[in-house]
């Protein structure tokens, strides 16, 4: 991770740690970098979510890129995976998504995508960070100055692509959608409507400040209540930029990203389509995932947290399926990054072709008790590496007897994320309390503690 760009782009509080000037300079760099050695102007495609500040960042970035000699194609409000799709299928030099994903509306972010639709190479972002710290670039002049293009047609082509994926009609199915008042609010309902489902959508009235507000994939209770109240067959909740999807079965029970991987892996294996006979997950996935997959004769490879690491391992291992517990799921046959709507479509297709409800498909998936805590500290990387903290991890893992403790520095906030997992919920709770104390003590050793959140 660099100074500005973490595992999911450049993210911060709008006009505080991430300003319109930052967006302008990001655009200036991208326009200049992709102009080098080209006779024609480079093409950059840009999308945004529904946050109030996304409009400001979109136009600031476009101004910077055109000032450096690039043509900027504006998708306007759309999803991160749609930007990825359009970038790789329309031969753009790069793609940009203005979004802070599941964060509140006061935050925003800039995600950069390479020509293949994947997260941009670290070497390019390293050069960009050098420029952000005070570099200078020449302006384009004359006919080299770029222009902006209204590119709603690109979003429509993505919509048509989504409609082409399912192998069956959804007619007669009652589906709930929680659109998080974000990027999925129009696209997801349009797709399920066109495929014949009876759709019940909530959190589909964005106003600029209600994105992710007590809704979406990180606040699943609203969708669970909808599914039970309306007696729906299934529900899907997206995050702000719709690259995540959390499911709710017909009983109103949560089906997270780990369970989605389990269902999809078994389905693909049964059809002879699980290339490499394996799945890529992350270190944050539940221990039950790897053990449940093992019982089904399927391998599970773990990577660092972040869908970019999942996708890289999928390419390396030749696997077609990977994802995260948070709901980022990648089907490499269709995409280069997580796409919540694709996940929802595939899960619906599996239900219909298997002729059984989602609760039946998740049978055999064992979930170990997990406890999670975010602890605010002054120097997250130093705390994770602190020997007293590492000693506490070893001590508590021994007490768990077969469980595990994972510490991870947040990619976007001054937090240490603590995961405790084991067969006994009470033992996990005790270990979490011990780890919180150890982290506070280590933080206090270097100054005043900032407390837990």
HELIX and SHEET records of a PDB file:
HELIX    1   1 UNK A   20  UNK A   33  1                                  14    
HELIX    2   2 UNK A   54  UNK A   67  1                                  14    
HELIX    3   3 UNK A   80  UNK A   89  1                                  10    
HELIX    4   4 UNK A  122  UNK A  132  1                                  11    
HELIX    5   5 UNK A  142  UNK A  144  5                                   3    
HELIX    6   6 UNK A  152  UNK A  165  1                                  14    
HELIX    7   7 UNK A  184  UNK A  194  1                                  11    
HELIX    8   8 UNK A  221  UNK A  230  1                                  10    
HELIX    9   9 UNK A  257  UNK A  270  1                                  14    
HELIX   10  10 UNK A  275  UNK A  277  5                                   3    
HELIX   11  11 UNK A  287  UNK A  295  1                                   9    
HELIX   12  12 UNK A  307  UNK A  317  1                                  11    
HELIX   13  13 UNK A  340  UNK A  354  1                                  15    
HELIX   14  14 UNK A  358  UNK A  361  1                                   4    
HELIX   15  15 UNK A  380  UNK A  385  1                                   6    
HELIX   16  16 UNK A  387  UNK A  400  1                                  14    
HELIX   17  17 UNK A  425  UNK A  444  1                                  20    
SHEET    1   A 7 UNK A   5  UNK A   6  0                                        
SHEET    2   A 7 UNK A   9  UNK A  13 -1                                        
SHEET    3   A 7 UNK A 107  UNK A 113 -1                                        
SHEET    4   A 7 UNK A  94  UNK A  98 -1                                        
SHEET    5   A 7 UNK A  43  UNK A  48  1                                        
SHEET    6   A 7 UNK A  71  UNK A  77  1                                        
SHEET    7   A 7 UNK A 148  UNK A 150  1                                        
SHEET    1   B 5 UNK A 198  UNK A 202  0                                        
SHEET    2   B 5 UNK A 174  UNK A 178  1                                        
SHEET    3   B 5 UNK A 234  UNK A 238  1                                        
SHEET    4   B 5 UNK A 245  UNK A 248 -1                                        
SHEET    5   B 5 UNK A 254  UNK A 255 -1                                        
SHEET    1   C 2 UNK A 278  UNK A 282  0                                        
SHEET    2   C 2 UNK A 299  UNK A 303  1                                        
SHEET    1   D 2 UNK A 321  UNK A 323  0                                        
SHEET    2   D 2 UNK A 329  UNK A 331 -1                                        
SHEET    1   E 3 UNK A 369  UNK A 376  0                                        
SHEET    2   E 3 UNK A 415  UNK A 422 -1                                        
SHEET    3   E 3 UNK A 404  UNK A 409 -1                                        
END                                                                             
